[in-house]
Amino acid sequence: MASPSNNLLKPVVVVTFAIVLSLLLSLTTLSAVAEVESSLQKRTVLGSKPPRCVGKCLNCRPCTAALVVPEHLERKRFERNLDRREEDDSYYLLHWKCKCGNKLYQP
C-alpha cells in the first residue's frame, strides 16, 4: 500500500514538470520571435549606409560618398515656387553615389 505522502508527491511532480515544460516552450518561442524581428530589422536597414567609394571614381581623388537628390525633385521644387502647389516629396527616395569633384559615379 502506498503511503499518503507518496500520493501527494505525484501531483506536485506532475505540476512542476508541466510548469517547467511550458516555460521552456515559451522561451523557445520568444527566441524564435526575437530572431525573426532581428532579421526584419536588418532588412529595413539595408541601403541606409553610404557606399565604400574606393576605386569607384576611376583615377579621380578624393572619391567620397554623396547623397543625391533625384532630378525630378529639383524640377518640382522649381515648379512649386512658380505655381505654389503642395505635394508630398517624401515618396521620392534619395540615393547614394560616389562623387569626385563635380562628377558623380555609380557605387
C-alpha positions in Angstrom: 0.0 0.0 0.0 1.3 3.5 -0.9 2.0 6.0 1.8 -0.1 9.2 1.9 3.0 11.4 1.3 3.8 9.4 -1.9 0.2 10.0 -3.2 0.6 13.8 -2.6 4.1 13.9 -4.1 3.0 12.6 -7.6 0.7 15.5 -8.4 3.3 18.0 -7.2 5.9 16.4 -9.5 3.5 16.4 -12.5 2.5 20.0 -11.9 6.2 21.1 -11.5 7.1 19.2 -14.7 4.2 20.9 -16.6 5.3 24.3 -15.4 9.0 23.7 -16.4 7.9 22.4 -19.8 5.7 25.3 -20.5 8.4 27.8 -19.5 10.9 26.1 -21.8 8.4 26.2 -24.7 7.7 29.8 -24.2 11.4 30.7 -24.1 12.0 28.8 -27.3 9.1 30.7 -28.9 10.4 34.0 -27.6 13.8 33.2 -29.0 12.3 32.5 -32.4 10.3 35.7 -32.4 13.3 37.7 -31.5 15.3 36.1 -34.3 12.5 37.0 -36.8 12.4 40.6 -35.5 16.2 40.8 -35.8 16.2 39.7 -39.4 13.3 42.2 -40.2 15.3 45.0 -38.6 18.4 44.1 -40.7 16.3 44.2 -43.9 15.0 47.7 -43.0 18.5 49.0 -42.5 19.6 47.7 -45.9 20.7 50.6 -48.1 20.9 53.2 -45.4 24.7 53.2 -45.2 26.8 55.2 -47.6 28.8 53.0 -50.1 32.5 52.5 -50.0 33.7 54.5 -52.9 37.3 53.2 -53.0 38.2 52.8 -56.7 34.8 53.8 -58.0 35.7 57.2 -59.4 38.3 55.9 -61.9 41.6 57.7 -61.2 39.9 60.8 -59.6 40.7 61.5 -55.9 39.2 62.0 -53.4 36.3 59.8 -54.2 33.6 60.2 -51.5 30.0 59.1 -50.9 27.4 61.7 -51.6 23.6 61.7 -51.0 21.9 62.7 -54.3 18.5 64.3 -54.8 16.8 62.9 -57.9 16.5 65.3 -60.8 12.7 65.2 -60.8 12.7 66.6 -57.3 14.8 69.5 -58.2 12.4 70.3 -61.1 9.4 70.0 -58.7 10.9 72.5 -56.3 11.3 75.0 -59.1 7.8 74.4 -60.4 6.4 74.6 -56.9 7.8 78.1 -56.5 6.0 79.1 -59.7 2.5 77.7 -59.0 2.6 77.1 -55.2 1.2 73.6 -55.3 1.9 71.5 -52.2 2.9 67.8 -52.8 4.4 65.1 -50.7 8.1 64.7 -51.7 8.8 62.0 -49.1 7.8 59.4 -51.7 10.9 60.1 -53.8 13.9 58.4 -52.3 17.4 59.9 -52.1 20.2 57.7 -53.2 23.9 57.3 -52.8 26.5 58.0 -55.4 30.3 58.3 -55.4 31.5 61.9 -56.1 34.8 63.3 -57.2 34.9 67.0 -58.0 31.7 67.8 -59.8 31.3 64.3 -61.3 29.0 61.5 -59.9 29.8 57.8 -60.3 27.8 54.6 -59.6 29.0 52.9 -56.4 
